[in-house]
Structure formats: structure tokens, C-alpha cells
Amino acid sequence: MNREAAQVIANQIRDKVEGRTGVLPQFLVENYRVQRLNGTYTLLKINVGSGRYVHVEVFQAGPADHALMTGLERDRSASDPFNNIASVSDH
């Protein structure tokens, strides 16, 4: 996976994130990490403007499957590590 592919995943779940945070002025992936375990978990560090970040965990059962937001942390900074993202329900 490259940054462009990570941004595509981020764009797929932006509405879900904004449903919990309110409208965000930007939504740019700055870092990501992939873990494969019964599907693919992608951890995203997303710059949302004004020095603010959100960390998002996304799950996809298969490459063609819809991305599901499984974790979200708000009010993060550029220096915050993105590990153990708090779980959320994407239903």
C-alpha cells in the first residue's frame, strides 16, 4: 500500500469520521500502517487542519470490500503515536 491508496481509504470513511467530529476543513493522510489479520486493518494519521489530527482505524475484509471505521481518536497532534486506537461502532 502507498500513501495514495491510504488516502482513498480515508476518503471512503470521511463521512463517518465527520459524523463524530463535525465537518473538517481538510482530510489528508500523513502516515499510515497496515496490519493483516483476518482482513486488513489500516491505521491512519489524518491532518484535519490547524495543526490538528485524527487517528482512524479502518477494517476491510477483502480488497474489494467496503471500508469500515473501527477506531477513532480525536484531538491528536503531529507527534502523537498512533497505536491502540479506541474502538468505535461503524453501524
C-alpha atoms as one frame of an Amber mdcrd trajectory, in Angstrom:
protein
   0.000   0.000   0.000   1.169   3.532  -0.708   0.008   6.921   0.572  -2.373
   7.411  -2.367  -4.105   4.100  -1.582  -4.305   5.097   2.103  -5.911   8.412
   1.070  -8.519   6.532  -0.992  -9.440   4.517   2.123  -9.570   7.713   4.211
 -11.894   9.332   1.680 -14.234   6.313   1.932 -14.707   6.813   5.692 -14.580
  10.620   5.859 -18.371  10.934   6.263 -18.278   8.503   9.217 -15.458  10.474
  10.865 -17.191  13.815  10.307 -20.376  12.311  11.737 -18.499  12.062  15.036
 -16.271  15.159  14.814 -18.225  17.668  12.750 -17.074  18.979   9.371 -13.291
  19.018   8.989 -11.551  21.645   6.799  -9.098  19.127   5.343  -8.567  15.371
   5.452  -5.033  14.451   4.375  -3.322  11.190   5.316   0.151  11.953   6.655
   1.047   8.498   7.930  -0.430   5.025   7.846   0.259   1.483   8.972  -1.240
  -1.767   7.679  -1.864  -4.965   9.643  -3.272  -8.080   8.027  -5.308 -10.253
  10.390  -8.476 -11.935   9.075  -8.711  -8.997   6.674  -6.800  -5.735   6.573
  -6.626  -3.141   9.333  -5.279   0.229   8.251  -4.284   2.807  10.864  -4.350
   6.358   9.529  -2.919   9.614  10.906  -5.009  12.292   9.191  -4.234  16.022
   9.180  -7.555  17.831   9.599  -6.149  21.376   9.584  -4.931  23.971  12.086
  -2.315  21.589  13.490  -4.986  19.055  14.454  -5.045  15.366  13.625  -7.354
  12.409  13.989  -6.242   8.797  14.189  -8.540   6.321  12.490  -8.557   2.538
  12.311 -10.258   1.025   9.260 -11.076  -2.623   8.536 -11.620  -4.266   5.149
 -12.448  -7.982   4.965 -11.160  -8.149   1.383  -9.638  -5.787  -1.195 -12.992
  -5.118  -2.888 -14.957  -4.776   0.374 -16.245  -1.504   1.806 -14.025   0.163
   4.427 -15.445   0.135   7.978 -14.238   2.588  10.615 -13.381   0.520  13.710
 -11.486   3.110  15.761 -11.248   6.888  16.153  -9.188   9.260  18.289  -9.779
  12.998  18.043  -7.680  15.978  19.122  -4.320  14.449  18.259  -1.103  16.254
  17.332   1.567  15.543  14.724   3.841  13.991  17.369   1.257  11.637  18.903
   1.902   7.945  18.140  -0.985   6.114  16.562  -1.230   2.828  18.451  -4.185
   1.106  20.105  -6.843   3.369  18.620 -10.047   3.471  20.682 -12.791   1.268
  19.231 -15.977   2.678  17.738 -19.005   1.109  16.115 -19.458   1.814  12.394
 -23.118   0.750  12.319
